[in-house]
Amino acid sequence: MPQQILGTMVQKTDDAVGIFRNDQEKKHWYVAVVNNRSEKACQDRLRKRLKNETDSEKAYEVYVPIQQEMSIRHDGKRKKVDRIVFPALVFIRCTDSVRRKEIVCLPYIKRFMVNIAGSSRNTCRPVAIIPDHQMYSLMRMVNDAEEHVTIESCPLHLGDRVRVNGGKLVGLEGNICREIDGSTSLVVKIDILGCAKVTIARELLEPIAEKNSVNI
């Protein structure tokens, strides 16, 4: 049976599932489903396949959102550990041709997410794609934020469009979200998966005009 994940269905992927457009050689961000706790290993194995290629020759990019957090061991000592932001998911940017011919057949790739809201053809749904600007905003948030990035299913009660005007996330755009406890969060929408959210000081946010911003 297909498996439901935050409004998106994942199913076994074969040549019958793909992008029904005339841009199959354009690179897109796809979401691969892997075994839980195998995310970093899958990323390493995918990157190892490209180790002898230059950046311009590489057929794909791989990204696993990871943040470090402090953990207290049984002996009371504290140590940094990696926290996977999206368990059991690996983000891969490639062409649909590479996805079908090289990646989907790898034994550690279980399947790709499909967009259940997309138009179906021959009973198949199109493979889910995350826009580049959303992925790069997610990367920026995960890599630079000092607070934990959490993932929420949409919709959230979002406020105005804002831009970070200071700190490590300066320049990042999103929507403001006022929490019940009075704190403020910056929210970036990630198609298919929901919203990435991080706590941020209100004074670091400035409103921006919609006409000058990129929709999230």
Secondary structure, 3 states (H helix, E strand, C coil): CCEEECCEEEECCCCCCCCCCCCCCCCEEEEEECCCCCHHHHHHHHHHCCCCCCCCCCCCEEECCEEEEEEECCCCCEEEEEEECCCCEEEEEECHHHHHHHHCCCCCCCEEEECCCCCCECCECCECCECHHHHHHHHHHHHHCCCCCEEECCCCCCCCEEEECCCCCCCCEEEEEECCCCCEEEEEEECCCEEEEEECCHHHEEECCHHHCCCC
